Amino acid sequence: MHIDIDQDVCIGAGQCALTAPDVFTQDNDGYSTLLPGAEDSADPLLREAARACPVSAISVSETVG
């Protein structure tokens, strides 16, 4: 799966990092970012983490290929 975080929308609530800590973390300013190597993660909690975002800053799509 492919993960995209809209940094212009993210408010740093941290729900993604709490829900899928193997995929998301927060940067020094508290905003969501992907952990290295997690760009195309298959973590089963990924879609739940996107749903948990209070501002819908995270989108998850199937990887084509």
Contacts in CASP RR format, 6 or more apart in sequence:
PFRMAT RR
TARGET T0000
AUTHOR 0000-0000-0000
METHOD contacts of the structure
MODEL  1
MHIDIDQDVCIGAGQCALTAPDVFTQDNDGYSTLLPGAEDSADPLLREAA
RACPVSAISVSETVG
1 40 0 8 1.000
1 41 0 8 1.000
1 42 0 8 1.000
1 46 0 8 1.000
1 60 0 8 1.000
1 61 0 8 1.000
1 62 0 8 1.000
1 63 0 8 1.000
2 39 0 8 1.000
2 40 0 8 1.000
2 60 0 8 1.000
2 61 0 8 1.000
2 62 0 8 1.000
2 63 0 8 1.000
3 23 0 8 1.000
3 34 0 8 1.000
3 38 0 8 1.000
3 39 0 8 1.000
3 40 0 8 1.000
3 41 0 8 1.000
3 46 0 8 1.000
3 50 0 8 1.000
3 58 0 8 1.000
3 59 0 8 1.000
3 60 0 8 1.000
4 58 0 8 1.000
4 59 0 8 1.000
4 60 0 8 1.000
4 61 0 8 1.000
5 16 0 8 1.000
5 32 0 8 1.000
5 33 0 8 1.000
5 34 0 8 1.000
5 57 0 8 1.000
5 58 0 8 1.000
6 57 0 8 1.000
6 58 0 8 1.000
6 59 0 8 1.000
7 31 0 8 1.000
7 57 0 8 1.000
9 55 0 8 1.000
9 56 0 8 1.000
9 57 0 8 1.000
10 31 0 8 1.000
10 32 0 8 1.000
10 53 0 8 1.000
10 55 0 8 1.000
10 57 0 8 1.000
11 54 0 8 1.000
11 55 0 8 1.000
11 57 0 8 1.000
12 26 0 8 1.000
12 30 0 8 1.000
12 31 0 8 1.000
12 32 0 8 1.000
13 53 0 8 1.000
13 54 0 8 1.000
13 55 0 8 1.000
14 24 0 8 1.000
14 26 0 8 1.000
14 30 0 8 1.000
14 32 0 8 1.000
15 49 0 8 1.000
15 52 0 8 1.000
15 53 0 8 1.000
15 54 0 8 1.000
16 23 0 8 1.000
16 24 0 8 1.000
16 32 0 8 1.000
16 49 0 8 1.000
16 50 0 8 1.000
16 52 0 8 1.000
16 53 0 8 1.000
16 58 0 8 1.000
17 24 0 8 1.000
17 25 0 8 1.000
17 26 0 8 1.000
17 32 0 8 1.000
18 52 0 8 1.000
19 45 0 8 1.000
19 48 0 8 1.000
19 49 0 8 1.000
19 52 0 8 1.000
20 41 0 8 1.000
20 43 0 8 1.000
20 45 0 8 1.000
20 46 0 8 1.000
20 48 0 8 1.000
20 49 0 8 1.000
22 35 0 8 1.000
22 38 0 8 1.000
22 41 0 8 1.000
22 43 0 8 1.000
22 45 0 8 1.000
23 34 0 8 1.000
23 35 0 8 1.000
23 38 0 8 1.000
23 41 0 8 1.000
23 43 0 8 1.000
23 45 0 8 1.000
23 46 0 8 1.000
23 49 0 8 1.000
24 32 0 8 1.000
24 33 0 8 1.000
24 34 0 8 1.000
24 35 0 8 1.000
24 38 0 8 1.000
24 49 0 8 1.000
25 32 0 8 1.000
25 33 0 8 1.000
25 34 0 8 1.000
25 35 0 8 1.000
26 32 0 8 1.000
26 33 0 8 1.000
27 33 0 8 1.000
32 53 0 8 1.000
32 57 0 8 1.000
32 58 0 8 1.000
34 41 0 8 1.000
40 63 0 8 1.000
46 60 0 8 1.000
47 60 0 8 1.000
49 58 0 8 1.000
50 56 0 8 1.000
50 58 0 8 1.000
50 59 0 8 1.000
50 60 0 8 1.000
END
